[in-house]
Amino acid sequence: MARLALLFAAAPAPGRLLSVPTHPVVSLVEVQIAEQIRTDVNSAMKAGDRDRAAALRLVLSELQKDAKEGAGDELAVLRRERKRRREAEAAYRDAGRDDLARTEAYEADAIEAYLPAELSDAELDALVASAVAETGAEGPRDMGRAIKHVMAAAGGRADGRRVSGKVKEALTP
Protein backbone atom coordinates (compact mmCIF):
# COMPACT_ATOMS: atom_id res chain seq x y z
CA MET A 1 0.00 0.00 0.00
CA ALA A 2 2.90 2.32 0.74
CA ARG A 3 4.22 1.64 -2.74
CA LEU A 4 0.88 2.62 -4.25
CA ALA A 5 0.69 5.74 -2.12
CA LEU A 6 4.11 6.81 -3.37
CA LEU A 7 3.07 6.05 -6.90
CA PHE A 8 0.17 8.48 -6.75
CA ALA A 9 1.73 11.05 -4.42
CA ALA A 10 3.78 12.73 -7.11
CA ALA A 11 2.23 13.47 -10.47
CA PRO A 12 4.40 12.55 -13.46
CA ALA A 13 6.02 15.29 -15.44
CA PRO A 14 4.00 16.40 -18.47
CA GLY A 15 4.58 14.08 -21.40
CA ARG A 16 5.89 11.21 -19.22
CA LEU A 17 4.03 8.02 -18.58
CA LEU A 18 3.43 6.78 -15.09
CA SER A 19 4.78 3.26 -14.56
CA VAL A 20 2.35 0.74 -13.14
CA PRO A 21 3.57 -1.84 -10.62
CA THR A 22 3.71 -5.40 -11.93
CA HIS A 23 2.63 -7.07 -8.67
CA PRO A 24 -0.90 -8.51 -8.44
CA VAL A 25 -3.64 -6.34 -7.03
CA VAL A 26 -4.34 -7.06 -3.37
CA SER A 27 -7.79 -6.44 -1.99
CA LEU A 28 -8.26 -3.61 0.50
CA VAL A 29 -9.52 -5.96 3.23
CA GLU A 30 -6.35 -8.07 3.08
CA VAL A 31 -4.13 -5.02 3.19
CA GLN A 32 -6.06 -3.70 6.13
CA ILE A 33 -5.59 -6.90 8.14
CA ALA A 34 -1.82 -7.08 7.63
CA GLU A 35 -1.40 -3.35 8.17
CA GLN A 36 -3.56 -3.47 11.30
CA ILE A 37 -1.45 -6.29 12.73
CA ARG A 38 1.75 -4.35 11.97
CA THR A 39 0.30 -1.30 13.72
CA ASP A 40 -0.78 -3.42 16.69
CA VAL A 41 2.69 -4.99 16.97
CA ASN A 42 4.18 -1.50 17.20
CA SER A 43 1.58 -0.42 19.76
CA ALA A 44 2.16 -3.54 21.85
CA MET A 45 5.92 -2.94 21.84
CA LYS A 46 5.48 0.68 22.87
CA ALA A 47 3.11 -0.37 25.66
CA GLY A 48 5.57 -3.03 26.83
CA ASP A 49 3.15 -5.92 26.16
CA ARG A 50 5.74 -8.45 25.01
CA ASP A 51 3.38 -11.42 24.99
CA ARG A 52 0.95 -9.73 22.61
CA ALA A 53 3.77 -8.42 20.42
CA ALA A 54 5.30 -11.89 20.17
CA ALA A 55 1.96 -13.49 19.28
CA LEU A 56 1.23 -10.90 16.63
CA ARG A 57 4.74 -11.19 15.19
CA LEU A 58 4.22 -14.92 14.69
CA VAL A 59 0.94 -14.27 12.90
CA LEU A 60 2.49 -11.51 10.79
CA SER A 61 5.30 -13.88 9.83
CA GLU A 62 2.78 -16.49 8.68
CA LEU A 63 0.86 -13.86 6.72
CA GLN A 64 4.03 -12.71 4.99
CA LYS A 65 5.05 -16.29 4.21
CA ASP A 66 1.61 -16.97 2.73
CA ALA A 67 1.74 -13.80 0.64
CA LYS A 68 5.19 -14.75 -0.63
CA GLU A 69 3.90 -18.16 -1.71
CA GLY A 70 1.17 -16.42 -3.64
CA ALA A 71 -1.86 -17.79 -1.84
CA GLY A 72 -2.86 -14.39 -0.43
CA ASP A 73 -5.84 -15.59 1.62
CA GLU A 74 -5.10 -13.87 4.90
CA LEU A 75 -8.35 -14.88 6.59
CA ALA A 76 -7.53 -18.54 5.90
CA VAL A 77 -4.09 -18.02 7.45
CA LEU A 78 -5.64 -16.45 10.54
CA ARG A 79 -8.14 -19.30 10.88
CA ARG A 80 -5.38 -21.90 10.45
CA GLU A 81 -3.20 -20.25 13.08
CA ARG A 82 -6.10 -19.93 15.52
CA LYS A 83 -6.90 -23.62 15.03
CA ARG A 84 -3.25 -24.57 15.68
CA ARG A 85 -3.27 -22.57 18.90
CA ARG A 86 -6.54 -24.14 20.08
CA GLU A 87 -5.25 -27.64 19.35
CA ALA A 88 -1.98 -26.92 21.15
CA GLU A 89 -3.92 -25.51 24.09
CA ALA A 90 -5.96 -28.72 24.37
CA ALA A 91 -2.83 -30.86 24.12
CA TYR A 92 -1.09 -28.86 26.86
CA ARG A 93 -4.14 -29.07 29.14
CA ASP A 94 -4.28 -32.85 28.61
CA ALA A 95 -0.58 -33.06 29.52
CA GLY A 96 -1.13 -30.99 32.68
CA ARG A 97 0.83 -27.97 31.42
CA ASP A 98 -1.63 -25.19 32.27
CA ASP A 99 1.03 -22.48 31.97
CA LEU A 100 1.69 -23.33 28.31
CA ALA A 101 -2.03 -23.84 27.67
CA ARG A 102 -2.72 -20.30 28.93
CA THR A 103 -0.08 -18.93 26.54
CA GLU A 104 -1.65 -20.74 23.58
CA ALA A 105 -5.13 -19.56 24.61
CA TYR A 106 -3.87 -15.98 24.81
CA GLU A 107 -2.37 -16.22 21.34
CA ALA A 108 -5.56 -17.77 19.92
CA ASP A 109 -7.62 -14.95 21.44
CA ALA A 110 -5.26 -12.37 19.96
CA ILE A 111 -5.64 -13.94 16.51
CA GLU A 112 -9.41 -14.23 16.89
CA ALA A 113 -9.69 -10.46 17.26
CA TYR A 114 -8.81 -10.10 13.54
CA LEU A 115 -11.33 -12.65 12.29
CA PRO A 116 -14.95 -11.91 11.42
CA ALA A 117 -17.50 -12.88 14.07
CA GLU A 118 -18.71 -16.48 14.10
CA LEU A 119 -22.27 -17.19 13.02
CA SER A 120 -24.79 -17.47 15.82
CA ASP A 121 -26.64 -20.75 16.34
CA ALA A 122 -29.81 -19.27 14.84
CA GLU A 123 -27.97 -18.07 11.72
CA LEU A 124 -26.24 -21.42 11.33
CA ASP A 125 -29.52 -23.30 11.78
CA ALA A 126 -31.06 -21.16 9.02
CA LEU A 127 -28.13 -21.90 6.69
CA VAL A 128 -28.39 -25.62 7.44
CA ALA A 129 -32.14 -25.65 6.76
CA SER A 130 -31.57 -23.78 3.50
CA ALA A 131 -28.78 -26.15 2.45
CA VAL A 132 -30.85 -29.25 3.23
CA ALA A 133 -33.74 -27.85 1.18
CA GLU A 134 -31.57 -26.73 -1.75
CA THR A 135 -29.49 -29.91 -2.01
CA GLY A 136 -32.42 -32.24 -1.37
CA ALA A 137 -30.49 -33.98 1.39
CA GLU A 138 -32.59 -36.63 3.12
CA GLY A 139 -30.26 -38.67 5.26
CA PRO A 140 -26.72 -39.18 6.53
CA ARG A 141 -25.54 -40.18 3.04
CA ASP A 142 -26.23 -36.64 1.83
CA MET A 143 -24.32 -34.93 4.64
CA GLY A 144 -21.31 -34.11 2.46
CA ARG A 145 -23.32 -32.12 -0.07
CA ALA A 146 -25.17 -30.22 2.64
CA ILE A 147 -21.99 -29.46 4.60
CA LYS A 148 -20.26 -28.22 1.45
CA HIS A 149 -23.21 -25.93 0.73
CA VAL A 150 -23.30 -24.55 4.30
CA MET A 151 -19.53 -23.95 4.40
CA ALA A 152 -19.70 -22.01 1.14
CA ALA A 153 -22.63 -19.94 2.39
CA ALA A 154 -20.99 -19.30 5.77
CA GLY A 155 -17.90 -17.85 4.12
CA GLY A 156 -15.55 -19.10 6.81
CA ARG A 157 -17.61 -17.74 9.68
CA ALA A 158 -18.44 -21.20 11.03
CA ASP A 159 -16.22 -24.02 12.26
CA GLY A 160 -16.40 -27.24 10.25
CA ARG A 161 -17.11 -29.38 13.32
CA ARG A 162 -19.97 -27.14 14.32
CA VAL A 163 -21.44 -27.23 10.80
CA SER A 164 -21.06 -31.01 10.64
CA GLY A 165 -22.87 -31.40 13.96
CA LYS A 166 -25.73 -29.14 12.91
CA VAL A 167 -26.14 -30.91 9.53
CA LYS A 168 -26.05 -34.31 11.20
CA GLU A 169 -28.66 -33.13 13.70
CA ALA A 170 -30.88 -31.87 10.86
CA LEU A 171 -30.58 -35.06 8.80
CA THR A 172 -30.91 -37.62 11.58
CA PRO A 173 -34.53 -38.58 12.28
VOLUM-833917 format. One line per field, with one value per residue (C-alpha): x, y, z; residue number from 1; residue in one letter; chain. Coordinates in Angstrom, 1 decimal. Example, Ala and Ser with C-alpha at 12.3 -4.5 7.8 and 13.67 -1.06 7.14 Angstrom:
<vexros>
xx = (12.3,13.7)
yy = (-4.5,-1.1)
zz = (7.8,7.1)
nr = (1,2)
rest = (A,S)
kette = (A,A)
</vexros>
This chain:
<vexros>
xx = (0.0,2.9,4.2,0.9,0.7,4.1,3.1,0.2,1.7,3.8,2.2,4.4,6.0,4.0,4.6,5.9,4.0,3.4,4.8,2.3,3.6,3.7,2.6,-0.9,-3.6,-4.3,-7.8,-8.3,-9.5,-6.3,-4.1,-6.1,-5.6,-1.8,-1.4,-3.6,-1.5,1.8,0.3,-0.8,2.7,4.2,1.6,2.2,5.9,5.5,3.1,5.6,3.2,5.7,3.4,0.9,3.8,5.3,2.0,1.2,4.7,4.2,0.9,2.5,5.3,2.8,0.9,4.0,5.0,1.6,1.7,5.2,3.9,1.2,-1.9,-2.9,-5.8,-5.1,-8.3,-7.5,-4.1,-5.6,-8.1,-5.4,-3.2,-6.1,-6.9,-3.3,-3.3,-6.5,-5.3,-2.0,-3.9,-6.0,-2.8,-1.1,-4.1,-4.3,-0.6,-1.1,0.8,-1.6,1.0,1.7,-2.0,-2.7,-0.1,-1.7,-5.1,-3.9,-2.4,-5.6,-7.6,-5.3,-5.6,-9.4,-9.7,-8.8,-11.3,-15.0,-17.5,-18.7,-22.3,-24.8,-26.6,-29.8,-28.0,-26.2,-29.5,-31.1,-28.1,-28.4,-32.1,-31.6,-28.8,-30.8,-33.7,-31.6,-29.5,-32.4,-30.5,-32.6,-30.3,-26.7,-25.5,-26.2,-24.3,-21.3,-23.3,-25.2,-22.0,-20.3,-23.2,-23.3,-19.5,-19.7,-22.6,-21.0,-17.9,-15.5,-17.6,-18.4,-16.2,-16.4,-17.1,-20.0,-21.4,-21.1,-22.9,-25.7,-26.1,-26.0,-28.7,-30.9,-30.6,-30.9,-34.5)
yy = (0.0,2.3,1.6,2.6,5.7,6.8,6.0,8.5,11.0,12.7,13.5,12.5,15.3,16.4,14.1,11.2,8.0,6.8,3.3,0.7,-1.8,-5.4,-7.1,-8.5,-6.3,-7.1,-6.4,-3.6,-6.0,-8.1,-5.0,-3.7,-6.9,-7.1,-3.3,-3.5,-6.3,-4.3,-1.3,-3.4,-5.0,-1.5,-0.4,-3.5,-2.9,0.7,-0.4,-3.0,-5.9,-8.5,-11.4,-9.7,-8.4,-11.9,-13.5,-10.9,-11.2,-14.9,-14.3,-11.5,-13.9,-16.5,-13.9,-12.7,-16.3,-17.0,-13.8,-14.7,-18.2,-16.4,-17.8,-14.4,-15.6,-13.9,-14.9,-18.5,-18.0,-16.5,-19.3,-21.9,-20.2,-19.9,-23.6,-24.6,-22.6,-24.1,-27.6,-26.9,-25.5,-28.7,-30.9,-28.9,-29.1,-32.9,-33.1,-31.0,-28.0,-25.2,-22.5,-23.3,-23.8,-20.3,-18.9,-20.7,-19.6,-16.0,-16.2,-17.8,-14.9,-12.4,-13.9,-14.2,-10.5,-10.1,-12.7,-11.9,-12.9,-16.5,-17.2,-17.5,-20.8,-19.3,-18.1,-21.4,-23.3,-21.2,-21.9,-25.6,-25.7,-23.8,-26.2,-29.2,-27.9,-26.7,-29.9,-32.2,-34.0,-36.6,-38.7,-39.2,-40.2,-36.6,-34.9,-34.1,-32.1,-30.2,-29.5,-28.2,-25.9,-24.6,-24.0,-22.0,-19.9,-19.3,-17.8,-19.1,-17.7,-21.2,-24.0,-27.2,-29.4,-27.1,-27.2,-31.0,-31.4,-29.1,-30.9,-34.3,-33.1,-31.9,-35.1,-37.6,-38.6)
zz = (0.0,0.7,-2.7,-4.3,-2.1,-3.4,-6.9,-6.8,-4.4,-7.1,-10.5,-13.5,-15.4,-18.5,-21.4,-19.2,-18.6,-15.1,-14.6,-13.1,-10.6,-11.9,-8.7,-8.4,-7.0,-3.4,-2.0,0.5,3.2,3.1,3.2,6.1,8.1,7.6,8.2,11.3,12.7,12.0,13.7,16.7,17.0,17.2,19.8,21.9,21.8,22.9,25.7,26.8,26.2,25.0,25.0,22.6,20.4,20.2,19.3,16.6,15.2,14.7,12.9,10.8,9.8,8.7,6.7,5.0,4.2,2.7,0.6,-0.6,-1.7,-3.6,-1.8,-0.4,1.6,4.9,6.6,5.9,7.4,10.5,10.9,10.5,13.1,15.5,15.0,15.7,18.9,20.1,19.3,21.2,24.1,24.4,24.1,26.9,29.1,28.6,29.5,32.7,31.4,32.3,32.0,28.3,27.7,28.9,26.5,23.6,24.6,24.8,21.3,19.9,21.4,20.0,16.5,16.9,17.3,13.5,12.3,11.4,14.1,14.1,13.0,15.8,16.3,14.8,11.7,11.3,11.8,9.0,6.7,7.4,6.8,3.5,2.5,3.2,1.2,-1.8,-2.0,-1.4,1.4,3.1,5.3,6.5,3.0,1.8,4.6,2.5,-0.1,2.6,4.6,1.5,0.7,4.3,4.4,1.1,2.4,5.8,4.1,6.8,9.7,11.0,12.3,10.3,13.3,14.3,10.8,10.6,14.0,12.9,9.5,11.2,13.7,10.9,8.8,11.6,12.3)
nr = (1,2,3,4,5,6,7,8,9,10,11,12,13,14,15,16,17,18,19,20,21,22,23,24,25,26,27,28,29,30,31,32,33,34,35,36,37,38,39,40,41,42,43,44,45,46,47,48,49,50,51,52,53,54,55,56,57,58,59,60,61,62,63,64,65,66,67,68,69,70,71,72,73,74,75,76,77,78,79,80,81,82,83,84,85,86,87,88,89,90,91,92,93,94,95,96,97,98,99,100,101,102,103,104,105,106,107,108,109,110,111,112,113,114,115,116,117,118,119,120,121,122,123,124,125,126,127,128,129,130,131,132,133,134,135,136,137,138,139,140,141,142,143,144,145,146,147,148,149,150,151,152,153,154,155,156,157,158,159,160,161,162,163,164,165,166,167,168,169,170,171,172,173)
rest = (M,A,R,L,A,L,L,F,A,A,A,P,A,P,G,R,L,L,S,V,P,T,H,P,V,V,S,L,V,E,V,Q,I,A,E,Q,I,R,T,D,V,N,S,A,M,K,A,G,D,R,D,R,A,A,A,L,R,L,V,L,S,E,L,Q,K,D,A,K,E,G,A,G,D,E,L,A,V,L,R,R,E,R,K,R,R,R,E,A,E,A,A,Y,R,D,A,G,R,D,D,L,A,R,T,E,A,Y,E,A,D,A,I,E,A,Y,L,P,A,E,L,S,D,A,E,L,D,A,L,V,A,S,A,V,A,E,T,G,A,E,G,P,R,D,M,G,R,A,I,K,H,V,M,A,A,A,G,G,R,A,D,G,R,R,V,S,G,K,V,K,E,A,L,T,P)
kette = (A,A,A,A,A,A,A,A,A,A,A,A,A,A,A,A,A,A,A,A,A,A,A,A,A,A,A,A,A,A,A,A,A,A,A,A,A,A,A,A,A,A,A,A,A,A,A,A,A,A,A,A,A,A,A,A,A,A,A,A,A,A,A,A,A,A,A,A,A,A,A,A,A,A,A,A,A,A,A,A,A,A,A,A,A,A,A,A,A,A,A,A,A,A,A,A,A,A,A,A,A,A,A,A,A,A,A,A,A,A,A,A,A,A,A,A,A,A,A,A,A,A,A,A,A,A,A,A,A,A,A,A,A,A,A,A,A,A,A,A,A,A,A,A,A,A,A,A,A,A,A,A,A,A,A,A,A,A,A,A,A,A,A,A,A,A,A,A,A,A,A,A,A)
</vexros>
